[in-house]
Amino acid sequence: MIEHIRHIKTSGTIVRSSPFLISRLLRNIDFARARHVVQLGVGTGCITRALLKRMRPDARLVSLELNQVFVEECREIRDPRLTLVQGCAGSLRRIVADAGIEAPLDYVVSSLPLAIMDDRLVERILRESDRLLADDGMFLQYQYSLSQRGALERRFRDVKVGFTLANIPPAFVYECTQHGRRAAAR
Protein backbone atom coordinates (compact mmCIF):
# COMPACT_ATOMS: atom_id res chain seq x y z
CA MET A 1 0.00 0.00 0.00
CA ILE A 2 2.91 2.36 0.76
CA GLU A 3 4.16 2.01 -2.83
CA HIS A 4 0.68 2.76 -4.17
CA ILE A 5 0.61 5.97 -2.15
CA ARG A 6 4.15 6.90 -3.09
CA HIS A 7 3.46 6.24 -6.79
CA ILE A 8 -0.16 7.40 -7.09
CA LYS A 9 0.60 9.05 -10.46
CA THR A 10 1.41 5.68 -12.02
CA SER A 11 -0.79 3.35 -9.97
CA GLY A 12 -3.91 5.56 -9.88
CA THR A 13 -5.04 4.08 -6.56
CA ILE A 14 -3.86 3.24 -3.08
CA VAL A 15 -5.42 -0.23 -2.75
CA ARG A 16 -5.35 -3.47 -4.72
CA SER A 17 -8.20 -4.41 -7.01
CA SER A 18 -10.78 -6.50 -5.18
CA PRO A 19 -11.55 -10.07 -6.27
CA PHE A 20 -14.99 -8.75 -7.30
CA LEU A 21 -13.47 -6.13 -9.63
CA ILE A 22 -11.05 -8.67 -11.08
CA SER A 23 -13.88 -11.12 -11.72
CA ARG A 24 -15.99 -8.37 -13.35
CA LEU A 25 -13.06 -7.19 -15.49
CA LEU A 26 -12.19 -10.66 -16.78
CA ARG A 27 -15.66 -12.20 -17.08
CA ASN A 28 -16.02 -11.72 -20.85
CA ILE A 29 -12.64 -13.15 -21.78
CA ASP A 30 -12.96 -16.42 -23.65
CA PHE A 31 -9.97 -18.10 -22.04
CA ALA A 32 -10.54 -21.27 -24.09
CA ARG A 33 -9.62 -19.41 -27.28
CA ALA A 34 -7.39 -16.55 -26.03
CA ARG A 35 -3.79 -17.09 -27.12
CA HIS A 36 -2.33 -13.56 -26.98
CA VAL A 37 -3.22 -11.25 -24.11
CA VAL A 38 -1.58 -7.95 -23.18
CA GLN A 39 -1.96 -6.35 -19.78
CA LEU A 40 -1.37 -2.62 -19.35
CA GLY A 41 -0.48 -1.66 -15.78
CA VAL A 42 0.56 -4.61 -13.63
CA GLY A 43 0.63 -2.87 -10.25
CA THR A 44 1.06 -5.49 -7.54
CA GLY A 45 0.15 -8.34 -9.89
CA CYS A 46 -3.28 -9.38 -8.63
CA ILE A 47 -4.85 -9.15 -12.12
CA THR A 48 -1.74 -10.74 -13.66
CA ARG A 49 -2.10 -13.75 -11.37
CA ALA A 50 -5.83 -14.02 -12.13
CA LEU A 51 -5.15 -13.95 -15.88
CA LEU A 52 -2.48 -16.64 -15.64
CA LYS A 53 -4.70 -18.81 -13.47
CA ARG A 54 -7.38 -18.84 -16.19
CA MET A 55 -5.24 -18.87 -19.36
CA ARG A 56 -4.54 -21.88 -21.59
CA PRO A 57 -1.18 -23.62 -21.23
CA ASP A 58 -0.10 -22.42 -24.70
CA ALA A 59 -1.29 -18.79 -24.27
CA ARG A 60 1.04 -15.83 -23.85
CA LEU A 61 0.65 -12.83 -21.54
CA VAL A 62 2.72 -9.68 -22.05
CA SER A 63 2.37 -7.44 -19.00
CA LEU A 64 3.59 -3.83 -19.05
CA GLU A 65 4.34 -1.70 -16.03
CA LEU A 66 6.04 1.68 -15.91
CA ASN A 67 6.85 1.64 -12.20
CA GLN A 68 10.09 -0.21 -11.47
CA VAL A 69 9.04 -1.03 -7.88
CA PHE A 70 5.97 -2.88 -9.13
CA VAL A 71 7.96 -4.63 -11.87
CA GLU A 72 10.44 -5.93 -9.29
CA GLU A 73 7.59 -7.06 -7.03
CA CYS A 74 5.99 -9.00 -9.90
CA ARG A 75 9.23 -10.72 -10.94
CA GLU A 76 8.38 -13.32 -8.28
CA ILE A 77 5.55 -14.54 -10.54
CA ARG A 78 7.12 -17.59 -12.14
CA ASP A 79 5.19 -18.61 -15.21
CA PRO A 80 6.69 -19.31 -18.65
CA ARG A 81 3.62 -17.78 -20.33
CA LEU A 82 4.37 -14.37 -18.77
CA THR A 83 6.61 -11.73 -20.29
CA LEU A 84 6.95 -8.86 -17.81
CA VAL A 85 8.15 -5.58 -19.34
CA GLN A 86 9.04 -2.31 -17.69
CA GLY A 87 7.90 0.24 -20.22
CA CYS A 88 5.30 2.73 -21.34
CA ALA A 89 2.10 1.49 -22.96
CA GLY A 90 2.58 4.23 -25.56
CA SER A 91 5.24 1.93 -27.07
CA LEU A 92 2.87 -1.03 -27.15
CA ARG A 93 3.49 -2.05 -30.78
CA ARG A 94 7.26 -2.25 -30.27
CA ILE A 95 6.96 -4.02 -26.90
CA VAL A 96 4.62 -6.68 -28.32
CA ALA A 97 6.95 -7.23 -31.29
CA ASP A 98 10.00 -7.42 -29.00
CA ALA A 99 8.17 -10.07 -26.95
CA GLY A 100 7.89 -12.17 -30.11
CA ILE A 101 4.13 -11.92 -30.42
CA GLU A 102 2.70 -11.27 -33.83
CA ALA A 103 -0.55 -9.34 -33.91
CA PRO A 104 -3.41 -9.76 -33.71
CA LEU A 105 -4.01 -9.79 -29.99
CA ASP A 106 -7.08 -11.42 -28.52
CA TYR A 107 -7.41 -9.12 -25.51
CA VAL A 108 -5.87 -6.01 -24.02
CA VAL A 109 -6.61 -5.73 -20.30
CA SER A 110 -5.85 -2.28 -18.89
CA SER A 111 -5.58 -0.98 -15.36
CA LEU A 112 -3.97 2.26 -16.49
CA PRO A 113 -5.22 5.40 -14.70
CA LEU A 114 -6.38 7.06 -17.94
CA ALA A 115 -8.14 9.89 -16.10
CA ILE A 116 -4.86 11.30 -14.76
CA MET A 117 -2.78 10.66 -17.88
CA ASP A 118 -1.93 13.07 -20.70
CA ASP A 119 -4.72 13.02 -23.32
CA ARG A 120 -2.25 12.53 -26.22
CA LEU A 121 -0.72 9.52 -24.48
CA VAL A 122 -4.16 8.04 -23.78
CA GLU A 123 -5.07 8.44 -27.46
CA ARG A 124 -1.80 6.80 -28.56
CA ILE A 125 -2.34 3.85 -26.20
CA LEU A 126 -5.94 3.36 -27.36
CA ARG A 127 -4.93 3.68 -31.04
CA GLU A 128 -2.10 1.13 -30.68
CA SER A 129 -4.33 -1.26 -28.73
CA ASP A 130 -7.05 -1.01 -31.37
CA ARG A 131 -4.59 -1.62 -34.21
CA LEU A 132 -3.11 -4.67 -32.52
CA LEU A 133 -6.44 -6.31 -31.63
CA ALA A 134 -7.98 -9.08 -33.73
CA ASP A 135 -11.24 -8.23 -35.47
CA ASP A 136 -13.07 -10.02 -32.68
CA GLY A 137 -10.67 -8.85 -29.98
CA MET A 138 -11.61 -6.85 -26.92
CA PHE A 139 -10.10 -3.96 -24.97
CA LEU A 140 -11.00 -4.16 -21.27
CA GLN A 141 -10.40 -1.21 -18.96
CA TYR A 142 -11.43 -0.29 -15.45
CA GLN A 143 -11.61 3.24 -14.10
CA TYR A 144 -12.99 5.03 -11.08
CA SER A 145 -14.91 7.57 -13.15
CA LEU A 146 -16.60 7.97 -16.53
CA SER A 147 -14.23 10.78 -17.57
CA GLN A 148 -12.53 8.73 -20.32
CA ARG A 149 -15.68 7.20 -21.77
CA GLY A 150 -15.60 9.66 -24.67
CA ALA A 151 -12.02 8.72 -25.58
CA LEU A 152 -12.96 5.04 -25.60
CA GLU A 153 -16.10 5.68 -27.67
CA ARG A 154 -14.11 7.68 -30.24
CA ARG A 155 -11.70 4.77 -30.69
CA PHE A 156 -13.98 1.73 -30.39
CA ARG A 157 -17.27 1.12 -32.14
CA ASP A 158 -18.98 -0.69 -29.27
CA VAL A 159 -18.32 0.39 -25.66
CA LYS A 160 -20.24 -1.29 -22.86
CA VAL A 161 -19.92 0.03 -19.32
CA GLY A 162 -20.38 -2.08 -16.22
CA PHE A 163 -19.96 -1.17 -12.58
CA THR A 164 -18.99 -2.81 -9.33
CA LEU A 165 -19.56 -1.39 -5.87
CA ALA A 166 -17.49 -4.22 -4.38
CA ASN A 167 -14.17 -2.40 -4.72
CA ILE A 168 -12.52 0.52 -2.95
CA PRO A 169 -13.25 2.81 -4.64
CA PRO A 170 -16.17 1.44 -6.69
CA ALA A 171 -15.16 1.00 -10.32
CA PHE A 172 -16.50 1.20 -13.86
CA VAL A 173 -15.50 -1.58 -16.26
CA TYR A 174 -15.36 -0.82 -19.98
CA GLU A 175 -15.67 -3.58 -22.57
CA CYS A 176 -14.65 -2.22 -25.96
CA THR A 177 -14.87 -3.94 -29.35
CA GLN A 178 -15.02 -3.07 -33.04
CA HIS A 179 -17.73 -5.61 -34.00
CA GLY A 180 -17.30 -5.65 -37.73
CA ARG A 181 -15.84 -2.20 -38.28
CA ARG A 182 -12.73 -3.64 -39.89
CA ALA A 183 -14.76 -6.09 -41.97
CA ALA A 184 -17.03 -3.27 -43.15
CA ALA A 185 -14.01 -1.12 -44.02
CA ARG A 186 -12.51 -3.77 -46.35
C-alpha positions in Angstrom: 0.0 0.0 0.0 2.9 2.4 0.8 4.2 2.0 -2.8 0.7 2.8 -4.2 0.6 6.0 -2.2 4.2 6.9 -3.1 3.5 6.2 -6.8 -0.2 7.4 -7.1 0.6 9.1 -10.5 1.4 5.7 -12.0 -0.8 3.3 -10.0 -3.9 5.6 -9.9 -5.0 4.1 -6.6 -3.9 3.2 -3.1 -5.4 -0.2 -2.8 -5.3 -3.5 -4.7 -8.2 -4.4 -7.0 -10.8 -6.5 -5.2 -11.6 -10.1 -6.3 -15.0 -8.7 -7.3 -13.5 -6.1 -9.6 -11.0 -8.7 -11.1 -13.9 -11.1 -11.7 -16.0 -8.4 -13.3 -13.1 -7.2 -15.5 -12.2 -10.7 -16.8 -15.7 -12.2 -17.1 -16.0 -11.7 -20.9 -12.6 -13.1 -21.8 -13.0 -16.4 -23.6 -10.0 -18.1 -22.0 -10.5 -21.3 -24.1 -9.6 -19.4 -27.3 -7.4 -16.6 -26.0 -3.8 -17.1 -27.1 -2.3 -13.6 -27.0 -3.2 -11.2 -24.1 -1.6 -8.0 -23.2 -2.0 -6.4 -19.8 -1.4 -2.6 -19.3 -0.5 -1.7 -15.8 0.6 -4.6 -13.6 0.6 -2.9 -10.3 1.1 -5.5 -7.5 0.2 -8.3 -9.9 -3.3 -9.4 -8.6 -4.8 -9.2 -12.1 -1.7 -10.7 -13.7 -2.1 -13.7 -11.4 -5.8 -14.0 -12.1 -5.2 -14.0 -15.9 -2.5 -16.6 -15.6 -4.7 -18.8 -13.5 -7.4 -18.8 -16.2 -5.2 -18.9 -19.4 -4.5 -21.9 -21.6 -1.2 -23.6 -21.2 -0.1 -22.4 -24.7 -1.3 -18.8 -24.3 1.0 -15.8 -23.8 0.7 -12.8 -21.5 2.7 -9.7 -22.1 2.4 -7.4 -19.0 3.6 -3.8 -19.1 4.3 -1.7 -16.0 6.0 1.7 -15.9 6.8 1.6 -12.2 10.1 -0.2 -11.5 9.0 -1.0 -7.9 6.0 -2.9 -9.1 8.0 -4.6 -11.9 10.4 -5.9 -9.3 7.6 -7.1 -7.0 6.0 -9.0 -9.9 9.2 -10.7 -10.9 8.4 -13.3 -8.3 5.6 -14.5 -10.5 7.1 -17.6 -12.1 5.2 -18.6 -15.2 6.7 -19.3 -18.6 3.6 -17.8 -20.3 4.4 -14.4 -18.8 6.6 -11.7 -20.3 7.0 -8.9 -17.8 8.2 -5.6 -19.3 9.0 -2.3 -17.7 7.9 0.2 -20.2 5.3 2.7 -21.3 2.1 1.5 -23.0 2.6 4.2 -25.6 5.2 1.9 -27.1 2.9 -1.0 -27.2 3.5 -2.1 -30.8 7.3 -2.2 -30.3 7.0 -4.0 -26.9 4.6 -6.7 -28.3 6.9 -7.2 -31.3 10.0 -7.4 -29.0 8.2 -10.1 -27.0 7.9 -12.2 -30.1 4.1 -11.9 -30.4 2.7 -11.3 -33.8 -0.5 -9.3 -33.9 -3.4 -9.8 -33.7 -4.0 -9.8 -30.0 -7.1 -11.4 -28.5 -7.4 -9.1 -25.5 -5.9 -6.0 -24.0 -6.6 -5.7 -20.3 -5.9 -2.3 -18.9 -5.6 -1.0 -15.4 -4.0 2.3 -16.5 -5.2 5.4 -14.7 -6.4 7.1 -17.9 -8.1 9.9 -16.1 -4.9 11.3 -14.8 -2.8 10.7 -17.9 -1.9 13.1 -20.7 -4.7 13.0 -23.3 -2.2 12.5 -26.2 -0.7 9.5 -24.5 -4.2 8.0 -23.8 -5.1 8.4 -27.5 -1.8 6.8 -28.6 -2.3 3.8 -26.2 -5.9 3.4 -27.4 -4.9 3.7 -31.0 -2.1 1.1 -30.7 -4.3 -1.3 -28.7 -7.1 -1.0 -31.4 -4.6 -1.6 -34.2 -3.1 -4.7 -32.5 -6.4 -6.3 -31.6 -8.0 -9.1 -33.7 -11.2 -8.2 -35.5 -13.1 -10.0 -32.7 -10.7 -8.8 -30.0 -11.6 -6.8 -26.9 -10.1 -4.0 -25.0 -11.0 -4.2 -21.3 -10.4 -1.2 -19.0 -11.4 -0.3 -15.4 -11.6 3.2 -14.1 -13.0 5.0 -11.1 -14.9 7.6 -13.1 -16.6 8.0 -16.5 -14.2 10.8 -17.6 -12.5 8.7 -20.3 -15.7 7.2 -21.8 -15.6 9.7 -24.7 -12.0 8.7 -25.6 -13.0 5.0 -25.6 -16.1 5.7 -27.7 -14.1 7.7 -30.2 -11.7 4.8 -30.7 -14.0 1.7 -30.4 -17.3 1.1 -32.1 -19.0 -0.7 -29.3 -18.3 0.4 -25.7 -20.2 -1.3 -22.9 -19.9 0.0 -19.3 -20.4 -2.1 -16.2 -20.0 -1.2 -12.6 -19.0 -2.8 -9.3 -19.6 -1.4 -5.9 -17.5 -4.2 -4.4 -14.2 -2.4 -4.7 -12.5 0.5 -2.9 -13.3 2.8 -4.6 -16.2 1.4 -6.7 -15.2 1.0 -10.3 -16.5 1.2 -13.9 -15.5 -1.6 -16.3 -15.4 -0.8 -20.0 -15.7 -3.6 -22.6 -14.6 -2.2 -26.0 -14.9 -3.9 -29.4 -15.0 -3.1 -33.0 -17.7 -5.6 -34.0 -17.3 -5.7 -37.7 -15.8 -2.2 -38.3 -12.7 -3.6 -39.9 -14.8 -6.1 -42.0 -17.0 -3.3 -43.1 -14.0 -1.1 -44.0 -12.5 -3.8 -46.4 
